[in-house]
């Protein structure tokens, strides 16, 4: 498996954006730069898993140097992650 530095940078940007958006929607503010990044990256993995299991594909969104569908999937995964963490930490 060959991973390019440009791909890693795009993953970090998408993860940060997804975490920040999820934080704003569910918390009213973000979780800070590192928190946003972690939530976004873990959310991207979780979202990708959910979409793959449910056989959901996002099409019709524009593609830039990154795929906007990836941001949507990462955002949804980040929201699910935050909601799961809220449920677990209440106890």
N, C-alpha and C positions, 0 to 999 in steps of 0.2 A: 504494500500500500504506500503510495507516494503522496504526501501532503505538502502542498506549496504554502509558503509564508503568506501569500495573498489570500488564500482560502482561510487561514487561521485568523487573519485580520478581519475578514468579512464575518466570520463566525462570532468574533468578539463584539463587533459593531452590532450585528443582529441581536445577539444575546443581551447586550446592554440596552438597546432600544426596547426589546420585548419586556425585559424586567422593569424598566422605567415606566412603560405604558401600563403594565399590570399593577405596579405600585401606585400610580396615579389613580387608576380606576378603583382599586380595592382599598386603598389606604388614604387617598387624598394627597399623597406625596410619594416620592420614590423611597427607596431603601438605601440611598447613597450609592456612589459609583461601584464599589465592590459588591454590595448586596444586589444591586440591579443586575450586574454581570452574572453573578452566581445564579440568581433566580431565573434570568433569561436563558442561560446555557442549560441548566437542569430542566427548565421548562421546555426548551427546544427538544431535548431528548424525550421527555414525557409526551409532548405534543406529537412528535414524530411516531412514537410507539402507538399512541391512541389512534392517530389517523391511519397508520398501517393496519392495525388490528381491525378497525372499522371499515377498511378499504375505501377511505375518503381521499379524493384527489382534488386539489384546488387548481382550476384552470382559468384562463381569461385575464389574469392579472399581468400587468406589464413586468418585463424583466429588465433590470438595469445591470450593474456589475454584480448585483445579487438578485435573487429571485424574491419578489414581494410576497409570494406564497410562503416562503420560508419564514418570513417575519410574522405572518398571520399564524402559522402553526406554532412558532416559538411563543408568541403572545398567548395563545389559547393554552398551551402547556404551562406557561408561567402562572396564568390565572388558576388553573387546576391545582398546580403545586401550592400556591398560596392558600387556597381553600382547604386543601388536605392538611397543610401545616397548622392552620387555624383550628381545625377539628381535633388534631392530635394534641396540640398544646393547651387546649381547654381543660383537659383532664388532669 
